[in-house]
Amino acid sequence: MTRLSGITPSGPVHVGNYLGAIRRWAREGDPADLYFVSDLHAMTTPYHPQKLRGRTRELLAILIAAGIEPDTVFVQSDLLPQLGPLTWVLECACAFGEAARMTQFKEKSADRSHEGTPVRVGLFTYPVLMAADILLQGADEVPVGDDQAQHVELARVLARRFNGTYGEAFVVPRAVTPPAAARVRDLADATRKMDKSASDSAGVLFALDEPDLLRRKVKRAVTDSLARLEYRPDEQPGLANLLEILGACLDKSPREVVAGFSSYGEVKDAVAEAVIEELRPIRERTLELLADPTELDRIRAVGGARATGRGSHRLTTVLRLAGVA
């Protein structure tokens, strides 16, 4: 059984990305699982080409540094010669109404943070590209959160439609809910998620931040004036966020780790040290890989070749059945 997971280089990786997904992939991944850097998805909203290129390499290095098997990792754009024609075939099988119903398109196209910037067609059609990502690799399962489940359902619809109309070519994937992850919030505002593309990074703990910077950010974390050391997410979201981060780093529950502290300052000190030690080997190995571009390019080429090989026969079959090969 093949599971496929992707992560978009829309910004630098933060501790929430690492604790919530990357570390779990490294610990629990099966040899048949696949992981990819979805750099094409980052093009659906305004971006800088040089930053995208750099973040893609950085994210690839972080995945490898975290302990994910290198030959299970690839970069999405390295499969463009396959994804291009497959996406077109799937777009021709997708109804306008099906694409228009995608919730993420509605939300992002209504976002006024880029006032005056036209909504890109790629934002409208990228769920079909995501379907191509999934179907090209023959993924059986796609672990996703609620915000992406609708896209996996579209992939299922398109796979069944193509198979029923032209002939069997695709595995029909299913969405699965990954294990509950740490709910990491912005340290400056615990009402919002920690976001790698946030405009203000004061409350975001990036995986490659220097230890001193991580420590300063944690010490400035917003808590409250109640001075009660309890895990109460609704009443004390800032403190609860710190306890959740600490618990995730120590593989304990937030309620377990709160015992023994006598002040918010002690909690912050413990969180800072736990995050620094959790990220230290990842940061060091990532920087080593980024300093050795030849080795990183070699790893990338191997993963890309393996992913291309997996999809080659399927694409050939699809194009033949569709009447264009």
Salt bridges, closest charged atoms under 4 A:
ASP78 OD2 - ARG300 NE 2.80
GLU98 OE2 - ARG161 NH2 2.59
GLU115 OE1 - ARG112 NE 3.40
ASP133 OD2 - HIS41 NE2 3.05
GLU141 OE1 - ARG3 NE 2.65
GLU141 OE2 - ARG174 NH2 2.89
GLU153 OE1 - ARG156 NE 3.42
GLU153 OE2 - ARG160 NH2 3.76
ASP186 OD2 - ARG192 NE 3.44
ASP189 OD2 - ARG192 NH1 3.95
ASP209 OD2 - LYS217 NZ 2.87
GLU210 OE2 - ARG283 NH2 2.79
ASP212 OD1 - ARG215 NH1 3.05
GLU230 OE2 - ARG228 NH2 2.92
GLU230 OE1 - ARG232 NE 3.90
GLU235 OE1 - ARG232 NH1 3.02
GLU244 OE2 - ARG183 NH2 3.29
ASP251 OD1 - ARG23 NH2 3.74
ASP251 OD1 - ARG27 NH1 3.11
ASP269 OD1 - LYS219 NZ 2.45
GLU273 OE2 - ARG215 NH2 2.98
GLU277 OE2 - ARG280 NH2 2.51
GLU278 OE2 - ARG23 NH1 3.42
GLU288 OE1 - ARG285 NH1 3.25
GLU295 OE2 - ARG298 NH2 2.84
ASP297 OD1 - ARG57 NH1 2.64
